[in-house]
Amino acid sequence: MSYEVTIGIPVYNVERHIRQTIDSALAQTFQSIEFLFCDDCGSDSSIEIVKEYQTSHPRGKDIRIVHQPQNMGIGEARNRMIAEASGRYFYSLDADDTIREDTIALLYDTAQKYDAEIVYGSREHVYLSGGKKDRVDKYPYPFKVFSKPDEYAAYVYGVGIQVQNWNFLIMIDIFRRNHLQVTPVGHGYGEDYTFTVDLPTYITRAVLLPDITYFYYIEAKTNGTSRRKQLSRQQMDKALAAIDQKKRRTELRDKPYYAKRCAMLMMYDFHFAIQIINRRKEASPPYTDKDIRNIMKHPMPLKDIIKSKQSVVKNLMYWLFGVLPPRLSVLFISIAGRISHPNGT
């Protein structure tokens, strides 16, 4: 059966939250939706709850479950859903978050109106304490329409990128014809970022909407490596290798946004380097000063950084970190880290 939209929901040990997620998905006013759940082989009853809706809900016939052969992580679950989706458009929803009942209708209608390849809604972070709402932070986009080549990428790399892989409606063909996939790294090690940082380079027609369409619940969630119990050298190295692969996209060198993109990639390397410096003894084997210095190898030659006239100061600083003697490089990265994060990372 063909659909206009597939909502992809990865499922792994979310039985406490998944009912409200499913309810918000099935309540969509837009009708032509496939609800695609990826069973990532958890140990609780999450997928049984999905099956319950499949047999009892009026839209149960539109629910489809795909099963991973074993627990493979959220990155591989997202890749599986992209490969399996029947819809012309794809929308990702995490299994412990919710969306407005008109989210898909709003994003879809906007995509049709502007012939957009991707439409972003705005989001709300809902902080919970003891299961109750503690506070809410809104993150609205300005309303913007992009239709010229490189216009969207230049904007995104200039003002910042949405790291998360959710709350945008995108033509599934963008993924498939460009062979775009999430690089499996590990939760908390920038897995979504390895995907979203490249996405703007493949998009011409995009729309940002100020409407809040997604509710991201934060309670026991951990955001970033600094809140993990143990720093995994294996997963950190995978994350760094994924960023390094993005840095080697030399076909983008003539793009008007290239220097800004490099600065963004180097900023991510910089944050990882700070994490490693602060917790280097936890990794096995430990990172050496040379290992950390080499993280900061810049993809642009010095003359190109100066000539670019974009993000020059940032790129010069990151370039310097990558060429200094290792011990000196680590010292300067540490100082810069304390200045940029005075309360710690």
N, C-alpha and C positions, 0 to 999 in steps of 0.2 A: 504494500500500500504506500502511496506517495503522500507526502505532507509538505506544507509550506515551511514549517518550522520544526526543528528537533530541539527539545530541551534535554541537555545531557546532565545527569546527576550521578557522580561517583559515590559508591556506598561502601563504607568501611567503619564498623563499630560506632554507629550513630543512632542507636535505638532510642536514646533519650530525646533526640531532636527531630528525627526524620518525619514524624507525623505532621508537624507544623510545616515542614518544607514541602511535603507531598500535597498537603491541603492547599498551600498557596499556589503550587504549580497547576493543580487540577482545577482551581478556581478561575483560571485565566478566561477572560471574555473572548479572546481569539480562539477560533474553533479548530483550525487545521494544524494541530500540534501532535507530534510524536513525543511521548515521555520515555526517554531512553535511560535506563538505570544500568550502571556497570557494577556488578558484584565483585568486589576486590577481596573476597574470601576472608571476611572478618569472623570473629568468634562469638558475636552476639546475634540477636534475632532481627537485625535490621532488614535483611533481604526478605525474611518471612513477612514482615510488615508490608513491604512493597507488594508481595504476592497477594496479601489480603486485600489491598486496594485493587489489584488487578482483577480479582474475581467479584468484588462487591461494589465498586464505584461505577457510576454511569459512564465514565470515560475510561473504564478499565481496559476496554479493547484497544485503546491507544497507548497502553503501557507495554513496553518491551524491556526485557531483562537480558543482558549479555553477561556471561560469567567468565572471569579470568581463570586460567588453569591453576593459579596460586596467587597469594598476595604479592602484588607487583608494584604497589605504590600509586599515588594519585596521578603522577605524570603519565604512566602507562595507561591508567584508566582513562584519562582525557584522550590520549591517542587512540585508544580502542573505540571510544564513542565517536570521535571524528571519522574514523574508518567505517563505522557501522551506521551512521546517521542516514535516515531516509529523507530528511527535510532539505529544502533548497537553502534555508538559513539555519544557523546553529546558534544556540544560546546555552551557556554553561551556568549551572546553579549548584553551589555546594550543598551537601545534604544536612547542614545545620544552620542554613540561612533561609530567608524568605523573600518573596517578591510581591509587588503590588498586583492586584487582580487584572489591571489593564497594562501591565508591563509589556507583554509581547505585542499587544495591539498597538500601543504607542510606538514602539521601536519599529515594528513592521510597517505601519502607515507612514512613518517618517522615511524609511528606506525607499518606499514606493514613490513618495512625493519628490524626493531629491535624487532618485536613482542611485542610492548610496550602496557601497559595498559593505560598509560597517556603520552601525549607529550605537553610540554609547549613551546609557542613562547615567544619572548621578546616583550616589550611594549615601547610606546612613549607617554609621557605626553605633551599634546598640551595646553598651557596656552593662553586663549583668553582675550582680553581687548576690550570692545565695539564691540564684535562679530568678531574682527580681531585677527589673530595670533600674540601673543606677544613674546613668547619664547617656545622652545621645549627642553625637557629633555628626554634623552634616557636611558632605563634601560635594557641593554642586559645581558642575561645569558651567562655563559661560556658553550661551548658545552660539554655535559656530558651524558653518557649512564649508567644506573644502571640496573643490572640484578640479583643480589644476595639478598637473604632475609635480610631485615633490613638495607641494604646498602643505599637505597634512604632516608629512615626516618632518619638515623644517619646523613646524609649530611644535610638534610633540617633543622633539629633541631639544627644543629651546626652553620649554616651560616645565618639562617633566613628563614622565610616562606612567600610565597606570600599570602597576606591576601585576595585579591580579588577572587571572584568566576568566573572569566572570563579569556579568552585567554589560555585555555588548552583544548585539545581534549582528552576525556576519554571514556573508554568502559562503556556503560550505565549499564552493569551488575555489575560493581564495586559498584555503588550506590544501586542497588536493592537487591543484595544478602546480603549486609551488613546493609541494612535498614538505609542508610545514608540520613539525611535530614538537612536542615538549621533550626536552632532553631529560631522561630520568636521572635525578640527582639525589633526591631525598628531601622530605618535608623540612622546611626551615633553612634550606641551603640554596634559595633562589631559584627553585625549579620553575615557577611561573615566569620569572624574569627571563630565563633563557629562551622563552617562547615570545613573550610580549615585546622584548627589546627589538626584535627583528620585524615584527608584524607591520609597523608603519612603512617600511621600505617596499611593501607589496600593495599598498593601498593608495588609490588616487581620490576616490569619492567617499568622504566621511562626514558624519554629523555628530556633534556633541550636544546633548540636551541637558538643561538645568533641572529637569524633573527627577525627583527621587524615585527610583524604580527598584532598588535593591537594599535589603536590610541585612547587614553583616553583624552577627552576634559574637561578642567577645566575652568569654568567661574563662574557660580552662585552656583556650587556644594559646599556643606559643608562637610568637612572631619573631623569627630570626634566630641565628645561632647563639646569640648571647644568653638565651634563656634555656638552652638545652643543658642537660645534666653532664654530658660528655661531648667534647669536640671530636668529631669523627674525621680523621685524616683522609680516609678513603672517600667519604662523601664531599668533604671540602675540596679535595683535588679534582673530583668530577665537576663540581661547580666552577672551579677556576678554569678547567679545561674547556668547559662549555662557553665561558666568556671569551677565552682566548680564541676559540673558533669564530666567534662573532667579530673579534678584532681583526681577523685575517680576511675579511670580506673586501678584498682590494678592488672589486668591481664598482664599489661605491665611492671611490676616491674623488671622482669628478662631480659628485653630487653637492649641491649647495649646503646641505646639512651635515656633511661628513665630519667636520671638526667638532660640531656640537655632539654628534653621535659618539665620537671617540671620547669626548670629555665625560659623557654619561657612562660609557663602559668602564672608563678608568676610575670613575667615582665608585662604581660597584666593586672593582678590584681593591680600591683604597679601603672601603668599609670591611671587606674580607680580611685585608692585611691587618687592620686594627684589631679585629676579632682574634686573629691568630696570635698577634703580639701579646694581647691581654691574657690569652689562655694557652699559650704555646706548649706548656708542660703537659697539658691534657692529651695532646695528639701523640700518636705512636706510629712511626718514629717522630720525635719532636721536629718542628720546623727550624732550620738554621737561618741565620741572618741572610745568607745568600738566597735561600728559598724564598724568603719574604721579599727581598729586593727584586727578585726575578718576576714576582707577581706583577710588579709595577712597570714592566716593559711596555713602552708606549708604541702603538702601531704607526704613528706619524713621525717622520724625520723632523729634526729641530727646525730646519728651514721652512718646511711646510706648515708647521705650527705657527710660526711668526707671520708667514705670508697669508695664512687663512683669514686673519682678522676676526675670528670667531672663537669665543671661549679661550682666548690666548693665555690669560693668567692661569686658569685652571689646568690647561694642557701643559703649560710650562712647568708648573709645580709637579704634576704627575710624571712628566718626562724626566725631571730632575731626580725624583725618587728612584727611577729605574736605571739611572746611570751612576749614581754615587757609589762609593765603596759600601759593601753590605752593612757593616756596623753603623756607618754614618746614615745610610738610608733608613735603617730601622729607627734610629734616634729621631730623625726628622719626621718620619711617618707618625711616631708616637707623639711628638710635640703637636703636629698638625691635628692628630686625633683628639688630643685633650682640648685644643682650641675649639674644634668643631663640635665636640661632645663633652662640654665641661662637667656634665653630671654622670659621665660614663656611658658605655655602649651596651 
